[in-house]
Amino acid sequence: MTLKEEKDWLTSVSTRQGTPQNLALGVELKRGNRLIGSVGLHALDWVHRRGMSGSFIGPPTMRGRGYGTEAKILLLDHAFRDLGLESIWSYVIRDNDASIRALKKQGYRQGGVFRHAVLVSSQWKDCLYFDIVREDWQRICGSKAASGIPR
């Protein structure tokens, strides 16, 4: 996705009416108020209190600097603390090592594989399923290792 496509998608999600099934938030640099991506909760199921998380950091030069991880940690805290969700899931293409490392750093656990889940450049790719539940998040927030996680 380009940054413009991401901005357009954010606008379309934020203007829908009814019970929200998506929560999309921009990721902005503290200095300069520059939008560099987004994080969100999608396919929200309010009955079972779960949803799918996603993130996107736009310009490649902004990736690998911790912005996505910081934004996702804040999103998870909001999801569990303020929205009362019980579990959050995500998936990533199997060979996306940077995203896999980020999910693990955020507290997600790998739960399975979706074989031939997406078609990329005419090739079927497997995706890895990850999730985190409220109990895991509370444990992480209570540990000294989670010093960078907001309370």
C-alpha positions as CSV (number, residue, x, y, z in Angstrom):
1,M,0.0,0.0,0.0
2,T,1.1,3.5,-0.6
3,L,0.7,6.2,2.2
4,K,-2.1,7.8,0.1
5,E,-4.0,4.5,-0.2
6,E,-3.7,4.1,3.6
7,K,-5.0,7.7,4.2
8,D,-7.9,7.0,1.9
9,W,-8.7,3.8,3.7
10,L,-8.5,5.5,7.1
11,T,-11.0,8.1,5.9
12,S,-13.5,5.6,4.6
13,V,-13.3,3.5,7.8
14,S,-13.8,6.6,10.0
15,T,-16.9,7.8,8.3
16,R,-19.0,4.6,8.4
17,Q,-22.2,4.6,10.5
18,G,-23.5,2.0,13.0
19,T,-21.8,-0.3,15.5
20,P,-18.1,0.0,14.7
21,Q,-16.4,-3.1,13.3
22,N,-13.2,-1.3,12.8
23,L,-11.1,1.1,14.8
24,A,-8.4,2.8,12.7
25,L,-5.9,5.2,14.3
26,G,-3.2,7.2,12.5
27,V,0.5,6.8,13.6
28,E,2.0,10.3,13.7
29,L,5.5,11.5,14.5
30,K,5.6,13.5,17.7
31,R,7.7,16.1,16.0
32,G,6.2,17.6,12.9
33,N,2.8,16.0,13.1
34,R,3.5,13.8,10.2
35,L,1.3,10.8,9.5
36,I,3.5,7.7,8.9
37,G,1.0,4.9,9.1
38,S,-1.8,3.4,11.0
39,V,-2.8,0.7,13.5
40,G,-6.2,-0.7,14.0
41,L,-8.7,-3.3,15.3
42,H,-10.7,-4.9,12.6
43,A,-13.6,-7.5,12.3
44,L,-14.5,-6.5,15.9
45,D,-16.8,-9.0,17.4
46,W,-18.5,-7.3,20.4
47,V,-20.3,-10.4,21.6
48,H,-17.2,-12.5,21.9
49,R,-15.0,-9.4,22.6
50,R,-12.3,-10.1,20.1
51,G,-10.9,-8.6,17.0
52,M,-8.0,-8.6,14.5
53,S,-5.2,-6.1,14.9
54,G,-3.2,-4.7,12.0
55,S,-0.6,-2.1,11.4
56,F,1.1,-0.3,8.6
57,I,4.1,2.0,8.6
58,G,4.3,3.8,5.3
59,P,7.6,5.2,4.1
60,P,10.1,2.3,4.3
61,T,12.6,4.8,5.9
62,M,10.3,4.9,8.9
63,R,10.2,1.1,9.4
64,G,12.5,-0.7,11.9
65,R,12.5,2.3,14.3
66,G,10.0,1.1,16.8
67,Y,7.1,3.3,15.7
68,G,4.9,0.5,14.8
69,T,5.6,-1.5,17.9
70,E,5.0,1.5,20.1
71,A,1.7,2.3,18.4
72,K,0.6,-1.4,18.5
73,I,1.4,-1.6,22.3
74,L,-0.8,1.5,22.9
75,L,-3.5,-0.1,20.7
76,L,-3.4,-3.3,22.7
77,D,-3.6,-1.4,26.0
78,H,-6.7,0.5,24.7
79,A,-8.3,-2.7,23.4
80,F,-7.9,-4.6,26.7
81,R,-8.2,-1.8,29.2
82,D,-10.8,0.6,27.7
83,L,-12.7,-1.5,25.2
84,G,-12.9,-4.7,27.3
85,L,-11.8,-7.0,24.6
86,E,-10.7,-10.5,25.6
87,S,-8.5,-11.5,22.7
88,I,-6.8,-10.0,19.7
89,W,-5.5,-11.9,16.8
90,S,-3.3,-11.1,13.8
91,Y,-1.6,-12.9,10.9
92,V,1.5,-12.3,8.9
93,I,3.0,-13.8,5.8
94,R,5.4,-16.6,6.8
95,D,8.5,-14.9,5.4
96,N,7.9,-11.5,6.9
97,D,10.5,-11.8,9.7
98,A,10.3,-8.2,10.8
99,S,6.5,-8.4,11.4
100,I,6.9,-11.7,13.2
101,R,9.6,-10.3,15.5
102,A,7.3,-7.2,16.2
103,L,4.3,-9.4,17.1
104,K,6.4,-11.5,19.5
105,K,7.8,-8.3,21.0
106,Q,4.3,-7.1,21.6
107,G,3.3,-10.2,23.4
108,Y,1.6,-12.2,20.7
109,R,2.0,-16.0,20.6
110,Q,2.0,-18.0,17.4
111,G,-1.0,-20.3,17.2
112,G,-1.1,-21.9,13.8
113,V,-0.6,-21.7,10.0
114,F,-3.0,-20.7,7.3
115,R,-1.6,-22.6,4.3
116,H,-1.8,-20.9,0.9
117,A,-3.6,-18.0,2.5
118,V,-2.6,-15.1,0.2
119,L,-1.6,-14.7,-3.4
120,V,1.5,-12.5,-3.7
121,S,3.1,-12.0,-7.2
122,S,1.4,-15.1,-8.6
123,Q,2.7,-17.3,-5.7
124,W,0.6,-18.7,-2.8
125,K,2.0,-17.8,0.6
126,D,1.3,-19.3,4.0
127,C,0.4,-17.0,6.8
128,L,1.1,-17.4,10.5
129,Y,-1.7,-16.9,13.0
130,F,-0.8,-15.0,16.2
131,D,-3.0,-14.0,19.2
132,I,-2.8,-12.4,22.6
133,V,-5.5,-12.7,25.3
134,R,-6.3,-10.3,28.2
135,E,-4.6,-12.6,30.7
136,D,-1.3,-12.5,28.7
137,W,-1.5,-8.7,28.5
138,Q,-2.1,-8.3,32.2
139,R,0.9,-10.6,32.9
140,I,3.1,-8.6,30.5
141,C,2.0,-5.3,32.0
142,G,2.8,-6.5,35.5
143,S,6.3,-7.8,34.7
144,K,9.5,-5.7,34.8
145,A,10.2,-6.7,31.2
146,A,7.2,-4.6,30.2
147,S,8.6,-1.3,31.4
148,G,8.0,0.2,28.0
149,I,4.3,-0.7,28.1
150,P,1.9,2.0,29.3
151,R,-0.1,1.2,32.5
